[in-house]
Amino acid sequence: MTSITTTLITEHAVFCAVFDQIERVLPGLISVAEVKVLSTVVEGLLAGHADTEANLAYAALDHVLAEKGQLDRLHHDHKEIDNNFKRLHGVSNLAEAQALLKKALAASRDHFRYEERVVFPLLERVLPGEMLSDLGHASRRKFPAFAAA
C-alpha cells in the first residue's frame, strides 16, 4: 500500500508539471480574465491537496509531536499562497495579475520542496508505517485521481 508521503510527492510532481504549462502560456495571455481562470484552476487543485495535508498528514504529525508549534511554517506557507491568489482576483492590470500568479506558483514550489526535504522525512520517522499507509489510503479515497500513485 502506498504511504501518504508517496501520494503527496506524486501530487507535487503533477502540480509542478501543470505549473510549467501555465508559465509557458502566461506571457501570451491578453487579458486579466485569462490569468484569473488559470489561477482558479490552480487554486482548485491546491485546495484539495492542502486539505489532505492539513487534515491527514499534518494532523497526525501534530498529534505525535510534543511541540505543537513545529508545523507553524507549513500553515503560514498555505496562508501566504492563498493570499497571493486572493490578491490576484482583486487586480485589474494584466502585468500585475501575471506577476501574482507567477509568485503564487513559485511559493507553491518552494513549499513543496520544504515539505519533501523536511516534513515528509519527519512524518516517516515518527509515524508507524501502517499509519502512513492508512493515511495514504484515506487520501486516495478522497481524491481518486491519484489512486494509481
C-alpha positions in Angstrom: 0.0 0.0 0.0 1.3 3.5 -0.8 2.1 5.9 2.0 0.7 9.4 2.5 4.1 10.8 1.7 4.4 9.0 -1.6 0.9 10.2 -2.5 1.7 13.8 -1.6 5.0 13.7 -3.5 3.2 12.4 -6.6 0.7 15.2 -6.3 3.5 17.7 -6.1 5.1 16.3 -9.3 1.7 16.6 -11.1 1.1 20.1 -9.9 4.6 21.2 -10.9 4.0 19.9 -14.4 0.8 21.9 -14.5 2.6 25.0 -13.2 5.2 24.6 -16.0 2.5 24.6 -18.6 0.8 27.6 -17.1 4.2 29.5 -17.1 4.6 28.7 -20.7 1.3 30.2 -21.8 1.2 33.1 -19.2 3.3 35.6 -21.2 0.9 35.1 -24.2 -2.3 35.8 -22.4 -4.0 39.0 -23.4 -6.5 39.6 -20.6 -6.7 39.6 -16.8 -9.7 37.3 -17.1 -7.5 34.6 -18.7 -5.0 34.9 -15.9 -7.8 34.6 -13.3 -9.2 31.5 -15.0 -5.8 29.8 -14.7 -5.4 31.0 -11.2 -8.8 29.5 -10.3 -7.8 26.1 -11.8 -4.6 26.1 -9.7 -6.4 27.1 -6.6 -8.9 24.3 -7.0 -6.0 21.8 -7.4 -4.2 23.1 -4.4 -7.2 23.3 -2.1 -7.8 19.6 -2.1 -4.1 18.9 -1.7 -3.8 21.4 1.2 -6.9 19.8 2.8 -5.3 16.4 2.6 -2.0 17.7 4.2 -3.7 19.6 6.9 -6.4 17.1 7.9 -4.5 13.9 7.4 -0.7 14.3 7.4 -0.2 17.4 9.5 -2.9 16.4 12.0 -1.3 13.1 12.5 2.2 14.6 12.8 0.9 17.4 15.2 -0.7 14.7 17.3 2.6 12.8 17.7 4.9 15.8 18.2 5.3 17.2 21.7 5.9 20.7 20.4 2.8 21.8 18.6 4.4 24.8 17.1 6.7 22.8 14.8 4.1 22.9 11.9 3.6 26.7 12.1 5.7 27.3 9.0 3.6 24.9 6.9 0.4 26.6 8.0 2.0 30.0 7.3 3.0 28.9 3.8 -0.5 27.8 3.0 -1.9 31.2 4.1 0.8 33.0 2.1 -0.1 31.0 -1.1 -3.8 31.6 -0.5 -3.2 35.4 -0.1 -1.3 35.6 -3.4 -4.3 34.1 -5.2 -6.8 36.3 -3.3 -4.8 39.4 -4.3 -4.7 38.3 -7.9 -8.5 38.1 -8.0 -8.7 41.8 -7.0 -6.3 43.2 -9.6 -7.3 44.7 -13.0 -3.8 45.1 -14.5 -2.6 42.3 -16.8 1.1 42.5 -15.8 0.2 42.6 -12.1 -2.1 39.6 -12.5 0.6 37.6 -14.3 3.2 38.6 -11.7 1.0 37.5 -8.8 0.2 34.1 -10.5 3.9 33.5 -11.1 4.6 34.4 -7.4 1.9 32.0 -6.2 3.3 29.2 -8.4 6.9 29.9 -7.1 5.7 30.0 -3.5 3.9 26.7 -4.0 7.0 25.1 -5.5 9.1 26.3 -2.5 6.5 24.9 -0.1 6.6 21.6 -1.9 10.4 21.4 -1.7 10.3 22.2 2.0 7.8 19.5 2.7 9.7 16.9 0.7 13.1 17.9 2.4 11.9 18.4 6.0 8.3 17.4 6.7 7.8 14.2 4.9 11.0 12.6 6.3 9.8 13.6 9.7 6.5 12.0 9.1 8.2 8.8 8.0 10.4 8.8 11.2 7.7 9.5 13.8 4.6 7.7 12.4 4.4 3.9 12.1 4.4 2.5 8.6 0.9 1.2 8.9 -0.4 4.7 9.8 1.4 6.2 6.8 -0.2 3.6 4.6 -3.7 4.1 6.2 -3.3 7.9 5.6 -2.3 7.2 2.0 -5.3 5.0 1.5 -7.6 7.7 3.1 -6.2 10.4 0.7 -6.7 8.2 -2.3 -10.3 7.6 -1.3 -10.8 11.3 -1.0 -9.0 12.1 -4.4 -9.4 9.1 -6.7 -7.5 10.8 -9.5 -4.3 9.9 -7.6 -5.4 6.3 -6.8 -2.8 4.9 -9.2 0.0 6.6 -7.2 
